[in-house]
């Protein structure tokens, strides 16, 4: 998928720069919720690693995203790139990102088309089921042990970095990419399920 100037939006990388940080108190806070604007800003930086989002002088595309807002440039970029829609309405930047919304954004960013069969017990009839199954086919997502996907559940920081690492690598990271990484966050034990994804997200690959 391309944006107006012909650049590729995002692609899978064999290596990538760090894209998220911990907090000053030496925590990662993986169970904290990821907002819509936070996720869009990460996508922007993955595409434009050396360029910080800046507000242009044009008219705002969303009624609730003022040009002075810190995420304005990234949100306007995402609209231009076709990753988000709804120009003229509200974007709800500070609202927690749902798992369905995350899947849709990643599918739009990459232009994914292959769709996995639906094996989830809570996707039938969901408006975003097609894009969710495309993200599943791309090995970005797994479901939960109970057979659900929880499309309308809020996305945690742990879940967001997991999806983004899988997205960037085209699937699960190899062990030699993260096993030598030592995280010092007080709330991320070595045996935590998201350890490898957090390590790659904060240190790069």
Residue pairs with C-beta under 8 A, 6 or more apart in sequence:
1 8
1 9
1 81
1 82
1 108
1 109
1 110
1 111
2 8
2 9
3 9
3 80
3 81
3 82
4 80
9 47
9 81
9 83
9 109
9 110
9 111
10 43
10 46
10 47
10 109
10 110
10 167
11 110
12 167
12 168
12 169
12 170
13 168
13 169
13 205
14 169
14 205
15 204
15 205
16 46
16 168
16 204
16 205
17 49
17 204
18 201
18 202
18 203
18 204
19 42
19 45
19 46
19 164
19 201
19 204
20 42
20 157
20 161
20 201
20 202
21 202
22 28
22 29
22 185
22 202
23 29
25 186
26 184
26 185
26 186
27 185
27 186
27 187
28 157
28 183
28 185
28 187
28 188
28 198
28 202
29 157
29 187
30 156
30 157
30 158
30 161
30 187
30 188
30 192
30 194
30 198
31 156
31 157
31 158
32 156
32 157
33 96
33 97
33 154
33 155
33 156
33 157
34 96
34 97
34 102
34 154
34 155
34 156
34 157
34 159
34 160
35 93
35 94
35 95
35 96
35 97
36 91
36 92
36 93
36 94
36 95
36 96
36 97
36 101
37 69
37 70
37 71
37 74
37 75
37 91
37 93
37 94
38 71
38 97
39 97
39 102
39 105
39 155
39 160
40 71
40 74
40 75
40 78
40 83
40 84
40 105
41 53
41 71
41 74
42 160
42 164
43 74
43 78
43 83
43 105
43 109
44 53
44 73
44 74
44 77
44 78
45 53
45 74
46 164
46 168
47 77
48 77
52 73
53 70
53 71
53 72
53 73
53 74
53 77
54 73
55 67
55 68
55 69
55 72
55 73
55 76
56 67
56 73
56 76
57 67
58 76
60 66
60 67
60 72
60 76
61 75
61 76
61 79
61 87
61 88
62 75
62 79
62 86
62 87
62 88
62 89
62 90
62 91
63 88
63 89
63 90
64 90
64 91
64 92
64 93
65 71
65 72
65 75
65 91
65 93
66 72
69 93
71 93
75 84
75 91
75 93
78 84
78 105
79 85
79 87
81 108
81 109
82 108
83 105
83 108
83 109
84 91
84 105
84 108
96 154
96 155
97 154
97 155
97 160
98 151
98 152
98 153
98 154
98 155
99 132
99 141
99 149
99 150
99 151
99 152
99 153
99 154
99 155
99 159
100 126
100 127
100 128
100 131
100 132
100 151
100 152
101 128
101 155
102 155
102 159
102 160
102 163
103 128
103 131
103 132
103 134
103 135
103 140
103 141
103 151
103 163
104 128
104 131
104 132
106 112
106 135
106 138
106 140
106 163
106 164
106 167
107 131
107 134
107 135
107 138
108 131
110 138
110 167
112 134
112 135
112 137
112 138
113 134
114 134
114 137
114 138
115 130
115 133
115 134
115 137
116 133
116 134
116 136
116 137
117 133
118 124
118 129
118 133
119 143
119 147
120 143
120 147
120 148
120 149
121 146
121 147
121 148
122 148
122 149
122 150
122 151
123 129
123 132
123 133
123 149
123 151
126 132
126 151
128 151
129 151
132 141
132 149
132 151
135 141
135 163
136 142
136 143
138 167
138 170
139 166
139 170
139 171
139 172
140 163
140 166
140 167
141 149
141 163
141 166
143 149
144 150
158 193
158 194
158 197
158 198
161 194
161 197
161 198
161 200
161 201
162 194
162 197
164 201
165 173
165 196
165 197
165 200
165 201
165 205
166 172
166 173
166 197
168 205
169 205
173 196
173 197
173 200
173 205
177 196
177 200
177 205
178 195
178 196
178 199
178 200
178 205
179 196
181 196
181 199
181 200
181 203
183 190
183 195
183 198
183 199
183 202
185 198
188 194
188 195
188 198
189 195
192 198
